[in-house]
Amino acid sequence: MADKSKPKMSTVYLYVPNIIGYIRVLMNCVAFAICFSHKGLFSVLYFISFVCDGIDGWFARKLNQVSTFGAVLDMVTDRISTACLLVILSQIYRPSLIFLSLLALDIASHWFQMYSTFLTGKASHKDVKDSSSWLFRLYYGNRMFMAFCCVSCEVLYIILFLLAKSQSEDVLDVLLSSRRQSLALFLLEVIVLFGWAVKQTINLIQLKTAADACVLNDINTKQKP
């Protein structure tokens, strides 16, 4: 006899936070379809989709609709949307390797972290209480700090996209020239650059920590008779 207390597959797919996740995917599809013809609208849709990542998490906790599917959907949506924007920036700015390296670091660090989470039997990739890095623990342990770093990254990439006027521009020249255009914009760039730098540092720590967990699992496995 089926356990009536367990939700059906269709029920999980239709959880409110997961529906928000589907809307995020659609918004990103529309955003990237019009990114070059309507840069302003692209930026609005992209940022709203990003903000919805926090909203669906709130609904998941409020409605007790936390699901593994929802967590994976969120992460995949985040990684793909950021990756697409970084690829576009790599075609606009020089050196393009900067943005492609950021893309590789973002995907690699999160993939290693997710895989090491399953290896260690943790319920969430955000469970880093046993980490030796205080910055890593602070990032995943403080929602406001994590939100600041994530928002800073996305806002910086959006600003760079909006500032670009032609292809093959030097990214440093564009950032410095914005100081002459608007002091408020320059100050915003300084703030988000700080959050961006912290986020990249976190990605490096996450990559090394998760890689160590994978290697430790190999060592422990081989030690078993």
MDAnalysis code that builds the backbone (N, CA, C; Angstrom):
import MDAnalysis as mda
import numpy as np

u = mda.Universe.empty(675, n_residues=225, atom_resindex=np.repeat(np.arange(225), 3), trajectory=True)
u.add_TopologyAttr("name", ["N", "CA", "C"] * 225)
u.add_TopologyAttr("resid", np.arange(1, 226))
u.add_TopologyAttr("resname", ["MET", "ALA", "ASP", "LYS", "SER", "LYS", "PRO", "LYS", "MET", "SER", "THR", "VAL", "TYR", "LEU", "TYR", "VAL", "PRO", "ASN", "ILE", "ILE", "GLY", "TYR", "ILE", "ARG", "VAL", "LEU", "MET", "ASN", "CYS", "VAL", "ALA", "PHE", "ALA", "ILE", "CYS", "PHE", "SER", "HIS", "LYS", "GLY", "LEU", "PHE", "SER", "VAL", "LEU", "TYR", "PHE", "ILE", "SER", "PHE", "VAL", "CYS", "ASP", "GLY", "ILE", "ASP", "GLY", "TRP", "PHE", "ALA", "ARG", "LYS", "LEU", "ASN", "GLN", "VAL", "SER", "THR", "PHE", "GLY", "ALA", "VAL", "LEU", "ASP", "MET", "VAL", "THR", "ASP", "ARG", "ILE", "SER", "THR", "ALA", "CYS", "LEU", "LEU", "VAL", "ILE", "LEU", "SER", "GLN", "ILE", "TYR", "ARG", "PRO", "SER", "LEU", "ILE", "PHE", "LEU", "SER", "LEU", "LEU", "ALA", "LEU", "ASP", "ILE", "ALA", "SER", "HIS", "TRP", "PHE", "GLN", "MET", "TYR", "SER", "THR", "PHE", "LEU", "THR", "GLY", "LYS", "ALA", "SER", "HIS", "LYS", "ASP", "VAL", "LYS", "ASP", "SER", "SER", "SER", "TRP", "LEU", "PHE", "ARG", "LEU", "TYR", "TYR", "GLY", "ASN", "ARG", "MET", "PHE", "MET", "ALA", "PHE", "CYS", "CYS", "VAL", "SER", "CYS", "GLU", "VAL", "LEU", "TYR", "ILE", "ILE", "LEU", "PHE", "LEU", "LEU", "ALA", "LYS", "SER", "GLN", "SER", "GLU", "ASP", "VAL", "LEU", "ASP", "VAL", "LEU", "LEU", "SER", "SER", "ARG", "ARG", "GLN", "SER", "LEU", "ALA", "LEU", "PHE", "LEU", "LEU", "GLU", "VAL", "ILE", "VAL", "LEU", "PHE", "GLY", "TRP", "ALA", "VAL", "LYS", "GLN", "THR", "ILE", "ASN", "LEU", "ILE", "GLN", "LEU", "LYS", "THR", "ALA", "ALA", "ASP", "ALA", "CYS", "VAL", "LEU", "ASN", "ASP", "ILE", "ASN", "THR", "LYS", "GLN", "LYS", "PRO"])
u.atoms.positions = np.array([
    [0.842, -1.196, 0.000],
    [0.000, 0.000, 0.000],
    [0.886, 1.259, 0.000],
    [0.508, 2.201, -0.820],
    [1.300, 3.432, -0.942],
    [1.170, 4.267, 0.323],
    [2.262, 4.924, 0.657],
    [2.275, 5.808, 1.823],
    [1.621, 7.135, 1.438],
    [0.416, 7.384, 1.981],
    [-0.339, 8.578, 1.612],
    [0.298, 9.860, 2.153],
    [1.206, 9.707, 3.117],
    [1.860, 10.891, 3.676],
    [2.953, 11.436, 2.753],
    [3.388, 10.600, 1.796],
    [4.433, 11.029, 0.872],
    [3.813, 11.771, -0.308],
    [4.415, 12.882, -0.734],
    [3.880, 13.622, -1.884],
    [4.118, 12.858, -3.180],
    [3.244, 13.023, -4.140],
    [3.414, 12.413, -5.450],
    [4.474, 13.182, -6.238],
    [4.979, 12.561, -7.305],
    [5.985, 13.229, -8.135],
    [5.429, 14.519, -8.723],
    [4.183, 14.452, -9.183],
    [3.573, 15.635, -9.783],
    [3.427, 16.763, -8.771],
    [3.212, 16.390, -7.514],
    [3.077, 17.404, -6.457],
    [4.390, 18.161, -6.257],
    [5.505, 17.418, -6.234],
    [6.811, 18.057, -6.050],
    [7.122, 18.977, -7.222],
    [6.826, 18.512, -8.425],
    [7.058, 19.343, -9.606],
    [6.261, 20.644, -9.537],
    [5.122, 20.605, -8.865],
    [4.244, 21.778, -8.802],
    [4.356, 22.537, -7.487],
    [5.399, 22.278, -6.716],
    [5.665, 23.097, -5.547],
    [5.798, 24.554, -5.988],
    [5.321, 25.453, -5.156],
    [5.375, 26.883, -5.485],
    [6.798, 27.344, -5.814],
    [7.809, 27.018, -4.992],
    [9.167, 27.452, -5.330],
    [9.670, 26.888, -6.651],
    [9.240, 25.674, -7.001],
    [9.660, 25.084, -8.265],
    [8.986, 25.776, -9.453],
    [7.736, 26.186, -9.260],
    [7.045, 26.943, -10.311],
    [7.760, 28.279, -10.542],
    [8.203, 28.893, -9.449],
    [8.982, 30.126, -9.576],
    [10.273, 29.838, -10.355],
    [10.831, 28.671, -10.112],
    [12.035, 28.269, -10.840],
    [11.787, 28.166, -12.332],
    [10.626, 27.614, -12.719],
    [10.304, 27.522, -14.146],
    [10.158, 28.918, -14.753],
    [9.554, 29.823, -13.995],
    [9.384, 31.205, -14.465],
    [10.744, 31.859, -14.654],
    [11.673, 31.571, -13.751],
    [13.035, 32.101, -13.890],
    [13.664, 31.637, -15.197],
    [13.489, 30.366, -15.517],
    [14.045, 29.824, -16.762],
    [13.461, 30.554, -17.968],
    [12.148, 30.753, -17.966],
    [11.486, 31.445, -19.082],
    [11.972, 32.887, -19.195],
    [12.104, 33.569, -18.064],
    [12.587, 34.951, -18.096],
    [13.992, 35.037, -18.675],
    [14.830, 34.093, -18.302],
    [16.186, 34.094, -18.838],
    [16.209, 33.801, -20.333],
    [15.353, 32.906, -20.775],
    [15.271, 32.606, -22.216],
    [14.880, 33.848, -23.008],
    [13.865, 34.559, -22.505],
    [13.427, 35.793, -23.166],
    [14.523, 36.850, -23.100],
    [15.147, 36.969, -21.936],
    [16.186, 37.984, -21.732],
    [17.335, 37.817, -22.719],
    [17.848, 36.605, -22.841],
    [18.987, 36.391, -23.737],
    [18.589, 36.439, -25.207],
    [17.321, 36.183, -25.487],
    [16.854, 36.287, -26.874],
    [16.859, 37.730, -27.362],
    [16.703, 38.686, -26.432],
    [16.620, 40.100, -26.817],
    [17.798, 40.914, -26.269],
    [18.834, 40.256, -25.801],
    [19.900, 40.960, -25.072],
    [20.584, 42.049, -25.891],
    [20.739, 41.850, -27.183],
    [21.437, 42.855, -27.997],
    [20.497, 43.905, -28.573],
    [19.242, 43.539, -28.746],
    [18.287, 44.503, -29.312],
    [17.624, 45.364, -28.252],
    [17.507, 44.852, -27.029],
    [16.880, 45.598, -25.929],
    [17.713, 45.379, -24.654],
    [18.847, 46.055, -24.565],
    [19.782, 45.839, -23.460],
    [19.168, 46.184, -22.105],
    [18.351, 47.247, -22.065],
    [17.719, 47.645, -20.811],
    [16.741, 46.603, -20.311],
    [15.871, 46.123, -21.220],
    [14.890, 45.114, -20.841],
    [15.586, 43.815, -20.463],
    [16.642, 43.476, -21.176],
    [17.419, 42.286, -20.819],
    [17.903, 42.377, -19.377],
    [18.475, 43.527, -19.020],
    [19.027, 43.717, -17.675],
    [17.959, 43.573, -16.604],
    [16.764, 44.117, -16.878],
    [15.662, 44.040, -15.917],
    [15.214, 42.590, -15.737],
    [14.993, 41.883, -16.846],
    [14.549, 40.488, -16.775],
    [15.598, 39.606, -16.106],
    [16.846, 39.821, -16.461],
    [17.940, 39.020, -15.893],
    [18.028, 39.233, -14.392],
    [17.940, 40.485, -13.960],
    [18.068, 40.773, -12.538],
    [16.860, 40.271, -11.753],
    [15.654, 40.407, -12.321],
    [14.457, 39.898, -11.644],
    [14.564, 38.380, -11.465],
    [15.031, 37.701, -12.512],
    [15.216, 36.256, -12.428],
    [16.197, 35.912, -11.315],
    [17.257, 36.698, -11.205],
    [18.252, 36.468, -10.155],
    [17.642, 36.675, -8.768],
    [16.859, 37.746, -8.599],
    [16.223, 38.039, -7.309],
    [15.246, 36.927, -6.920],
    [14.590, 36.352, -7.916],
    [13.619, 35.276, -7.653],
    [14.281, 34.044, -7.041],
    [15.609, 33.949, -7.174],
    [16.323, 32.837, -6.554],
    [16.178, 32.894, -5.038],
    [16.169, 34.102, -4.495],
    [15.966, 34.246, -3.059],
    [14.509, 34.109, -2.662],
    [13.617, 34.545, -3.557],
    [12.187, 34.474, -3.266],
    [11.702, 33.035, -3.203],
    [12.150, 32.206, -4.160],
    [11.678, 30.811, -4.140],
    [12.219, 30.064, -2.925],
    [13.408, 30.451, -2.444],
    [13.940, 29.843, -1.231],
    [13.090, 30.198, -0.019],
    [12.607, 31.448, 0.015],
    [11.750, 31.881, 1.119],
    [10.440, 31.098, 1.103],
    [9.855, 30.931, -0.083],
    [8.609, 30.165, -0.202],
    [8.825, 28.706, 0.182],
    [9.982, 28.158, -0.202],
    [10.265, 26.757, 0.112],
    [10.273, 26.523, 1.619],
    [10.893, 27.447, 2.354],
    [10.939, 27.302, 3.812],
    [9.592, 27.627, 4.444],
    [8.918, 28.657, 3.931],
    [7.641, 29.094, 4.502],
    [6.558, 28.049, 4.308],
    [6.523, 27.420, 3.133],
    [5.470, 26.449, 2.813],
    [5.900, 25.012, 3.070],
    [7.101, 24.850, 3.624],
    [7.649, 23.511, 3.866],
    [7.685, 22.711, 2.563],
    [8.169, 23.358, 1.513],
    [8.249, 22.729, 0.194],
    [9.696, 22.681, -0.295],
    [10.595, 22.416, 0.647],
    [12.000, 22.247, 0.286],
    [12.161, 20.921, -0.439],
    [12.853, 20.923, -1.568],
    [13.035, 19.687, -2.332],
    [14.417, 19.663, -2.974],
    [14.936, 18.454, -3.158],
    [16.223, 18.291, -3.831],
    [16.121, 18.779, -5.277],
    [14.992, 18.478, -5.902],
    [14.775, 18.920, -7.284],
    [14.842, 20.436, -7.372],
    [14.210, 21.118, -6.426],
    [14.210, 22.574, -6.427],
    [15.604, 23.148, -6.232],
    [16.379, 22.521, -5.347],
    [17.742, 22.984, -5.092],
    [18.612, 22.837, -6.339],
    [18.460, 21.688, -7.020],
    [19.231, 21.458, -8.248],
    [18.769, 22.407, -9.355],
    [17.463, 22.603, -9.470],
    [16.923, 23.516, -10.483],
    [17.472, 24.918, -10.285],
    [17.509, 25.357, -9.032],
    [18.042, 26.690, -8.711],
    [19.500, 26.815, -9.124],
    [20.299, 25.827, -8.724],
    [21.722, 25.911, -9.007],
    [22.000, 25.858, -10.506],
    [21.311, 24.966, -11.209],
    [21.509, 24.858, -12.661],
    [21.112, 26.161, -13.351],
    [19.978, 26.733, -12.934],
    [19.523, 27.997, -13.522],
    [20.526, 29.107, -13.260],
    [21.025, 29.185, -12.029],
    [22.021, 30.204, -11.675],
    [23.284, 30.053, -12.505],
    [23.795, 28.832, -12.575],
    [25.058, 28.606, -13.273],
    [24.926, 28.878, -14.764],
    [23.823, 28.428, -15.375],
    [23.656, 28.614, -16.822],
    [23.466, 30.081, -17.165],
    [22.637, 30.801, -16.390],
    [22.384, 32.210, -16.692],
    [23.657, 33.037, -16.546],
    [24.408, 32.815, -15.466],
    [25.671, 33.538, -15.285],
    [26.670, 33.160, -16.370],
    [26.714, 31.874, -16.722],
    [27.632, 31.417, -17.766],
    [27.328, 32.088, -19.105],
    [26.053, 32.176, -19.440],
    [25.666, 32.805, -20.714],
    [26.090, 34.273, -20.754],
    [25.897, 34.973, -19.633],
    [26.279, 36.390, -19.590],
    [27.794, 36.545, -19.665],
    [28.534, 35.669, -19.016],
    [29.992, 35.729, -19.070],
    [30.505, 35.431, -20.481],
    [29.846, 34.515, -21.183],
    [30.234, 34.224, -22.571],
    [30.017, 35.461, -23.445],
    [28.892, 36.137, -23.243],
    [28.611, 37.366, -24.005],
    [29.669, 38.424, -23.700],
    [30.004, 38.593, -22.421],
    [31.017, 39.581, -22.050],
    [32.389, 39.224, -22.629],
    [32.668, 37.932, -22.745],
    [33.958, 37.509, -23.308],
    [34.064, 37.858, -24.786],
    [32.914, 38.016, -25.449],
    [32.916, 38.400, -26.857],
    [32.958, 39.917, -27.046],
    [32.649, 40.637, -25.979],
    [32.614, 42.096, -26.057],
    [33.928, 42.716, -25.595],
    [34.483, 42.162, -24.514],
    [35.661, 42.760, -23.881],
    [36.934, 41.961, -24.138],
    [38.025, 42.652, -24.006],
    [39.351, 42.054, -24.058],
    [40.094, 42.400, -22.780],
    [40.836, 41.467, -22.181],
    [41.026, 40.093, -22.658],
    [39.836, 39.198, -22.318],
    [39.390, 38.444, -23.288],
    [38.212, 37.589, -23.107],
    [38.478, 36.454, -22.121],
    [39.770, 36.119, -21.961],
    [40.115, 35.005, -21.062],
    [39.680, 35.282, -19.632],
    [39.583, 36.550, -19.255],
    [39.145, 36.898, -17.898],
    [37.763, 36.327, -17.626],
    [36.840, 36.574, -18.531],
    [35.455, 36.147, -18.330],
    [35.299, 34.632, -18.496],
    [36.055, 34.046, -19.420],
    [35.987, 32.597, -19.593],
    [36.581, 31.881, -18.377],
    [37.599, 32.482, -17.770],
    [38.188, 31.898, -16.556],
    [37.209, 31.985, -15.379],
    [36.496, 33.110, -15.296],
    [35.486, 33.261, -14.248],
    [34.376, 32.234, -14.420],
    [34.007, 31.994, -15.661],
    [32.969, 30.992, -15.965],
    [33.439, 29.608, -15.514],
    [34.665, 29.259, -15.875],
    [35.201, 27.941, -15.518],
    [35.294, 27.775, -14.007],
    [35.752, 28.819, -13.317],
    [35.867, 28.753, -11.861],
    [34.510, 28.592, -11.204],
    [33.515, 29.323, -11.685],
    [32.174, 29.264, -11.112],
    [31.585, 27.864, -11.239],
    [31.663, 27.306, -12.428],
    [31.086, 25.975, -12.665],
    [31.876, 24.901, -11.917],
    [33.202, 24.958, -11.997],
    [34.029, 23.928, -11.367],
    [33.851, 23.910, -9.852],
    [33.856, 25.092, -9.228],
    [33.755, 25.145, -7.767],
    [32.410, 24.620, -7.279],
    [31.339, 24.962, -7.991],
    [30.016, 24.502, -7.569],
    [29.810, 23.014, -7.871],
    [30.355, 22.540, -8.987],
    [30.234, 21.117, -9.303],
    [30.983, 20.272, -8.262],
    [32.208, 20.654, -7.955],
    [32.975, 19.939, -6.942],
    [32.271, 19.978, -5.592],
    [31.716, 21.141, -5.257],
    [31.036, 21.283, -3.969],
    [29.815, 20.378, -3.884],
    [29.006, 20.335, -4.937],
    [27.819, 19.482, -4.948],
    [28.214, 18.009, -4.854],
    [29.243, 17.616, -5.612],
    [29.645, 16.210, -5.620],
    [30.222, 15.799, -4.268],
    [31.031, 16.671, -3.678],
    [31.615, 16.352, -2.374],
    [30.548, 16.293, -1.289],
    [29.473, 17.064, -1.476],
    [28.360, 17.034, -0.519],
    [27.728, 15.650, -0.472],
    [27.515, 15.055, -1.648],
    [26.937, 13.707, -1.703],
    [27.910, 12.672, -1.135],
    [29.202, 12.854, -1.404],
    [30.199, 11.908, -0.907],
    [30.251, 11.890, 0.616],
    [30.129, 13.060, 1.210],
    [30.231, 13.171, 2.663],
    [28.896, 12.948, 3.375],
    [27.820, 12.786, 2.583],
    [26.519, 12.498, 3.172],
    [25.816, 13.684, 3.779],
    [26.220, 14.881, 3.400],
    [25.572, 16.075, 3.932],
    [24.256, 16.331, 3.192],
    [23.330, 16.990, 3.879],
    [22.019, 17.255, 3.297],
    [22.050, 18.439, 2.330],
    [22.998, 19.342, 2.512],
    [23.060, 20.537, 1.679],
    [24.506, 20.927, 1.398],
    [24.736, 21.484, 0.202],
    [26.088, 21.937, -0.146],
    [26.472, 23.179, 0.654],
    [25.492, 23.767, 1.363],
    [25.757, 24.949, 2.176],
    [26.187, 24.597, 3.605],
    [26.238, 23.308, 3.895],
    [26.668, 22.860, 5.223],
    [28.195, 22.821, 5.248],
    [28.800, 23.904, 5.725],
    [30.266, 24.000, 5.736],
    [30.772, 24.311, 7.149],
    [30.009, 23.888, 8.146],
    [30.386, 24.178, 9.537],
    [31.741, 23.594, 9.901],
    [32.148, 22.505, 9.222],
    [33.416, 21.857, 9.550],
    [34.588, 22.433, 8.768],
    [34.348, 23.473, 7.975],
    [35.422, 24.073, 7.182],
    [36.395, 24.839, 8.078],
    [37.657, 24.823, 7.710],
    [38.676, 25.551, 8.470],
    [38.739, 27.024, 8.070],
    [38.043, 27.404, 7.004],
    [38.064, 28.785, 6.519],
    [36.917, 29.589, 7.137],
    [37.255, 30.631, 7.881],
    [36.218, 31.462, 8.510],
    [35.408, 32.204, 7.454],
    [36.065, 32.571, 6.347],
    [35.358, 33.302, 5.285],
    [34.333, 32.395, 4.612],
    [34.706, 31.156, 4.403],
    [33.808, 30.169, 3.795],
    [32.603, 29.925, 4.692],
    [32.854, 29.787, 5.999],
    [31.760, 29.576, 6.955],
    [30.861, 30.814, 7.025],
    [31.470, 31.985, 6.997],
    [30.689, 33.223, 7.052],
    [29.798, 33.351, 5.827],
    [30.324, 33.001, 4.675],
    [29.577, 33.131, 3.416],
    [28.307, 32.279, 3.430],
    [28.446, 31.017, 3.776],
    [27.284, 30.127, 3.769],
    [26.467, 30.205, 5.059],
    [27.040, 30.794, 6.091],
    [26.322, 30.883, 7.361],
    [25.547, 32.170, 7.544],
    [25.823, 33.178, 6.726],
    [25.154, 34.473, 6.835],
    [24.476, 34.805, 5.509],
    [23.145, 34.730, 5.489],
    [22.397, 34.947, 4.244],
    [22.620, 36.338, 3.665],
    [22.711, 37.347, 4.523],
    [22.886, 38.718, 4.046],
    [24.244, 38.898, 3.370],
    [25.268, 38.317, 3.971],
    [26.608, 38.415, 3.396],
    [26.679, 37.676, 2.064],
    [26.089, 36.489, 2.006],
    [26.075, 35.727, 0.769],
    [25.290, 36.464, -0.315],
    [24.160, 37.053, 0.075],
    [23.341, 37.803, -0.886],
    [24.120, 38.996, -1.436],
    [24.848, 39.694, -0.561],
    [25.641, 40.846, -1.003],
    [26.677, 40.432, -2.044],
    [27.386, 39.349, -1.783],
    [28.419, 38.882, -2.712],
    [27.823, 38.451, -4.047],
    [26.716, 37.703, -3.993],
    [26.081, 37.218, -5.225],
    [25.494, 38.367, -6.033],
    [24.812, 39.281, -5.356],
    [24.234, 40.434, -6.037],
    [25.334, 41.283, -6.654],
    [26.432, 41.453, -5.945],
    [27.556, 42.247, -6.453],
    [28.073, 41.690, -7.765],
    [28.216, 40.374, -7.845],
    [28.699, 39.745, -9.077],
    [27.775, 40.029, -10.241],
    [26.491, 39.768, -10.032],
    [25.540, 39.921, -11.120],
    [25.395, 41.388, -11.536],
    [25.390, 42.298, -10.566],
    [25.272, 43.729, -10.881],
    [26.501, 44.201, -11.657],
    [27.682, 43.731, -11.273],
    [28.899, 44.102, -11.989],
    [28.833, 43.648, -13.443],
    [28.397, 42.408, -13.662],
    [28.313, 41.890, -15.028],
    [27.265, 42.650, -15.844],
    [26.160, 43.000, -15.214],
    [25.124, 43.775, -15.906],
    [25.646, 45.168, -16.266],
    [26.356, 45.802, -15.336],
    [26.923, 47.133, -15.600],
    [27.886, 47.064, -16.787],
    [28.751, 46.065, -16.787],
    [29.697, 45.916, -17.887],
    [28.980, 45.708, -19.216],
    [27.906, 44.951, -19.193],
    [27.134, 44.718, -20.414],
    [26.498, 46.014, -20.910],
    [25.960, 46.800, -19.988],
    [25.295, 48.046, -20.367],
    [26.290, 49.108, -20.828],
    [27.492, 49.102, -20.270],
    [28.483, 50.115, -20.622],
    [29.154, 49.860, -21.968],
    [29.138, 48.610, -22.389],
    [29.818, 48.264, -23.639],
    [29.149, 48.941, -24.834],
    [29.944, 49.634, -25.613],
    [29.413, 50.326, -26.793],
    [29.852, 49.672, -28.096],
    [30.904, 48.892, -28.023],
    [31.388, 48.193, -29.213],
    [32.160, 46.966, -28.774],
    [32.520, 46.139, -29.715],
    [33.270, 44.935, -29.400],
    [34.757, 45.253, -29.227],
    [35.472, 44.339, -28.605],
    [36.915, 44.442, -28.401],
    [37.301, 45.623, -27.507],
    [36.460, 45.970, -26.554],
    [36.802, 47.020, -25.607],
    [37.630, 46.442, -24.466],
    [38.483, 47.276, -23.886],
    [39.278, 46.864, -22.745],
    [38.449, 47.052, -21.482],
    [38.276, 46.000, -20.705],
    [37.382, 46.036, -19.559],
    [37.848, 47.041, -18.508],
    [39.166, 47.157, -18.322],
    [39.686, 48.101, -17.321],
    [39.449, 49.541, -17.762],
    [39.630, 49.811, -19.044],
    [39.400, 51.166, -19.559],
    [37.951, 51.589, -19.377],
    [37.023, 50.659, -19.623],
    [35.599, 50.965, -19.494],
    [35.238, 51.270, -18.044],
    [35.779, 50.483, -17.120],
    [35.492, 50.709, -15.700],
    [36.054, 52.046, -15.222],
    [37.258, 52.373, -15.651],
    [37.875, 53.628, -15.228],
    [37.206, 54.840, -15.868],
    [36.770, 54.694, -17.113],
    [36.144, 55.822, -17.803],
    [34.784, 56.169, -17.210],
    [34.160, 55.215, -16.517],
    [32.852, 55.478, -15.908],
    [32.951, 56.507, -14.796],
    [34.165, 56.686, -14.262],
    [34.365, 57.689, -13.212],
    [34.101, 59.095, -13.750],
    [34.454, 59.305, -15.006],
    [34.225, 60.615, -15.616],
    [32.764, 60.816, -15.998],
    [32.045, 59.725, -16.215],
    [30.643, 59.811, -16.618],
    [29.738, 60.103, -15.424],
    [29.959, 59.374, -14.337],
    [29.088, 59.521, -13.169],
    [29.822, 59.039, -11.925],
    [29.918, 59.908, -10.929],
    [30.573, 59.535, -9.675],
    [29.775, 58.455, -8.951],
    [28.430, 58.551, -9.024],
    [27.569, 57.560, -8.365],
    [27.791, 56.176, -8.974],
    [27.899, 56.132, -10.302],
    [28.148, 54.861, -10.982],
    [29.509, 54.304, -10.590],
    [30.493, 55.154, -10.501],
    [31.838, 54.713, -10.130],
    [31.856, 54.150, -8.705],
    [31.160, 54.815, -7.779],
    [31.086, 54.335, -6.398],
    [30.365, 52.985, -6.328],
    [29.315, 52.842, -7.137],
    [28.599, 51.561, -7.195],
    [29.533, 50.467, -7.695],
    [30.330, 50.790, -8.686],
    [31.282, 49.814, -9.220],
    [32.290, 49.387, -8.166],
    [32.768, 50.340, -7.366],
    [33.734, 50.026, -6.305],
    [33.115, 49.055, -5.302],
    [31.859, 49.320, -4.926],
    [31.174, 48.469, -3.950],
    [30.985, 47.054, -4.488],
    [30.475, 46.961, -5.727],
    [30.210, 45.628, -6.282],
    [31.505, 44.895, -6.634],
    [32.564, 45.649, -6.948],
    [33.857, 45.008, -7.203],
    [34.381, 44.332, -5.940],
    [34.137, 44.950, -4.792],
    [34.542, 44.343, -3.525],
    [33.778, 43.036, -3.306],
    [32.454, 43.085, -3.467],
    [31.644, 41.875, -3.297],
    [32.017, 40.810, -4.305],
    [32.313, 41.245, -5.535],
    [32.730, 40.309, -6.589],
    [34.042, 39.620, -6.217],
    [34.989, 40.393, -5.701],
    [36.294, 39.840, -5.322],
    [36.140, 38.814, -4.199],
    [35.283, 39.109, -3.234],
    [35.036, 38.163, -2.137],
    [34.423, 36.883, -2.692],
    [33.477, 37.033, -3.619],
    [32.804, 35.855, -4.205],
    [33.797, 34.976, -4.959],
    [34.724, 35.571, -5.689],
    [35.720, 34.776, -6.414],
    [36.667, 34.081, -5.436],
    [36.980, 34.753, -4.340],
    [37.799, 34.128, -3.303],
    [37.073, 32.931, -2.707],
    [35.778, 33.093, -2.463],
    [34.953, 31.994, -1.947],
    [34.955, 30.832, -2.928],
    [34.844, 31.123, -4.216],
    [34.843, 30.068, -5.230],
    [36.148, 29.275, -5.199],
    [37.263, 29.981, -5.019],
    [38.560, 29.297, -4.947],
    [38.640, 28.419, -3.701],
    [38.199, 28.963, -2.562],
    [38.195, 28.182, -1.313],
    [37.280, 26.970, -1.462],
    [36.122, 27.186, -2.058],
    [35.144, 26.106, -2.247],
    [35.712, 25.009, -3.126],
    [36.396, 25.403, -4.195],
    [36.992, 24.427, -5.101],
    [38.048, 23.584, -4.383],
    [38.926, 24.249, -3.633],
    [39.989, 23.524, -2.922],
    [39.402, 22.641, -1.821],
    [38.454, 23.160, -1.057],
    [37.844, 22.389, 0.029],
    [37.120, 21.152, -0.501],
    [36.360, 21.329, -1.577],
    [35.614, 20.211, -2.154],
    [36.549, 19.188, -2.787],
    [37.624, 19.657, -3.424],
    [38.600, 18.737, -4.011],
    [39.273, 17.918, -2.915],
    [39.607, 18.564, -1.796],
    [40.195, 17.847, -0.660],
    [39.245, 16.764, -0.144],
    [37.944, 17.078, -0.103],
    [36.953, 16.104, 0.372],
    [36.900, 14.895, -0.563],
    [37.008, 15.141, -1.864],
    [36.992, 14.041, -2.839],
    [38.234, 13.160, -2.688],
    [39.388, 13.810, -2.509],
    [40.634, 13.057, -2.335],
    [40.601, 12.253, -1.034],
    [40.092, 12.860, 0.030],
    [39.985, 12.165, 1.316],
    [39.075, 10.956, 1.201],
    [38.017, 11.076, 0.425],
    [37.119, 9.936, 0.205],
    [37.855, 8.809, -0.523],
    [38.702, 9.164, -1.501],
    [39.502, 8.160, -2.206],
    [40.431, 7.426, -1.244],
    [41.092, 8.197, -0.363],
    [42.027, 7.613, 0.593],
    [41.297, 6.671, 1.555],
    [40.157, 7.115, 2.084],
    [39.405, 6.296, 3.023],
    [38.844, 5.043, 2.364],
    [38.445, 5.165, 1.123],
    [37.903, 4.011, 0.387],
    [38.974, 2.958, 0.156],
    [40.172, 3.409, -0.209],
    [41.249, 2.467, -0.488],
    [41.796, 1.818, 0.772],
    [41.587, 2.446, 1.917],
    [42.062, 1.883, 3.171],
    [41.178, 0.753, 3.680],
    [39.945, 0.685, 3.136],
    [39.036, -0.377, 3.577],
    [39.493, -1.717, 3.033],
    [39.390, -2.782, 3.833],
    [39.833, -4.108, 3.408],
    [38.962, -4.650, 2.279],
])
